[in-house]
Amino acid sequence: MGGGTILPLALLFLPGLGKSRCVLMASLATVLGALAFLYVFIIGGQSYPLSIFPGYQATSSFADGVINGYTPSIYEWALGCGGLGAALLVTLIGVRIFPGTVPQDDPRQEVVAN
């Protein structure tokens, strides 16, 4: 909660911090916090399953009650990398189609008043 929500908000709203570097750090913290949430939510739910029928016992021949480790296969890694690549491609196409939405000015350039 703190690394993915509170830290980015503090970096963005506390005065006196360098803005461009803080925006980058807040973005990275948000993405890492989201990935950590997904890992805990998905892998935790698969590793420690809940009782489906409370008060009853459901059995099968698949080693009931055994908690196994999990390692993603190459196909799951490829799917994740492909999804990230698709998101970056859509962003790149959007920036090319709508160039007016991205500022083109150099923020370090001095503005001289007349």
C-alpha positions as CSV (number, residue, x, y, z in Angstrom):
1,M,0.0,0.0,0.0
2,G,2.7,2.4,0.9
3,G,5.1,1.8,-2.0
4,G,2.5,1.9,-4.7
5,T,0.1,4.5,-3.4
6,I,1.4,6.7,-0.6
7,L,5.0,7.1,-1.8
8,P,3.9,8.3,-5.3
9,L,1.4,10.8,-3.9
10,A,4.1,12.1,-1.5
11,L,6.6,12.5,-4.4
12,L,4.0,14.4,-6.5
13,F,2.5,16.7,-3.8
14,L,5.3,17.5,-1.4
15,P,6.9,20.9,-2.2
16,G,10.6,21.3,-2.7
17,L,11.2,18.1,-4.6
18,G,12.5,18.1,-8.2
19,K,9.5,17.7,-10.4
20,S,10.6,15.7,-13.4
21,R,12.6,13.2,-11.4
22,C,9.8,12.8,-8.8
23,V,7.3,12.2,-11.6
24,L,9.5,9.4,-12.9
25,M,10.0,7.9,-9.5
26,A,6.2,8.1,-8.7
27,S,5.4,6.4,-12.0
28,L,7.9,3.6,-11.4
29,A,6.6,3.1,-7.8
30,T,3.0,2.9,-9.0
31,V,3.8,0.3,-11.6
32,L,5.9,-1.8,-9.2
33,G,3.1,-1.5,-6.6
34,A,0.5,-2.7,-9.2
35,L,2.7,-5.6,-10.2
36,A,3.2,-6.6,-6.5
37,F,-0.6,-6.4,-6.0
38,L,-1.3,-8.7,-9.0
39,Y,1.3,-11.2,-7.8
40,V,-0.1,-11.4,-4.3
41,F,-3.7,-11.5,-5.6
42,I,-3.2,-14.2,-8.3
43,I,-0.4,-16.4,-6.9
44,G,-1.7,-16.1,-3.3
45,G,-5.1,-17.3,-4.4
46,Q,-3.7,-20.2,-6.3
47,S,-1.2,-21.3,-3.6
48,Y,-3.6,-21.3,-0.7
49,P,-7.1,-22.1,-2.0
50,L,-10.2,-21.4,0.1
51,S,-12.6,-24.1,1.2
52,I,-15.3,-24.2,-1.6
53,F,-17.9,-26.0,0.4
54,P,-17.7,-25.2,4.2
55,G,-18.7,-28.1,6.3
56,Y,-18.2,-30.7,3.5
57,Q,-15.2,-32.4,2.2
58,A,-14.5,-32.5,-1.5
59,T,-11.8,-35.0,-2.6
60,S,-10.1,-35.9,-5.8
61,S,-7.1,-37.8,-6.9
62,F,-4.9,-34.6,-7.4
63,A,-3.1,-34.6,-4.1
64,D,-5.6,-32.7,-2.0
65,G,-4.2,-30.4,0.7
66,V,-0.8,-30.2,-0.8
67,I,0.6,-26.7,-1.3
68,N,2.9,-26.6,-4.3
69,G,5.3,-23.9,-5.5
70,Y,4.7,-22.0,-8.6
71,T,7.1,-21.0,-11.4
72,P,5.8,-19.3,-14.5
73,S,6.4,-21.1,-17.8
74,I,8.0,-19.6,-20.8
75,Y,4.6,-19.1,-22.4
76,E,3.4,-17.1,-19.5
77,W,6.5,-14.9,-19.6
78,A,6.0,-14.4,-23.4
79,L,2.3,-13.5,-22.8
80,G,3.3,-10.9,-20.2
81,C,6.1,-9.4,-22.5
82,G,3.7,-9.4,-25.4
83,G,1.1,-7.5,-23.4
84,L,3.6,-4.9,-22.4
85,G,4.8,-4.6,-26.0
86,A,1.2,-4.1,-27.2
87,A,0.6,-1.4,-24.6
88,L,3.8,0.4,-25.6
89,L,2.9,0.1,-29.3
90,V,-0.5,1.6,-28.7
91,T,1.1,4.4,-26.8
92,L,3.6,5.0,-29.6
93,I,0.9,5.0,-32.3
94,G,-1.2,7.4,-30.1
95,V,1.7,9.9,-29.8
96,R,2.3,9.7,-33.6
97,I,-1.4,10.3,-34.4
98,F,-2.0,13.0,-31.8
99,P,1.3,15.0,-31.7
100,G,-0.3,18.1,-30.3
101,T,-0.9,16.5,-26.9
102,V,2.8,16.1,-26.2
103,P,4.6,19.3,-25.2
104,Q,7.4,20.2,-27.6
105,D,9.0,23.0,-25.6
106,D,12.2,22.7,-23.7
107,P,11.4,23.4,-20.1
108,R,15.0,24.5,-19.4
109,Q,14.7,27.3,-22.0
110,E,14.6,30.8,-20.6
111,V,11.7,33.0,-21.4
112,V,12.6,36.6,-22.0
113,A,9.9,39.2,-21.3
114,N,9.7,42.3,-23.4
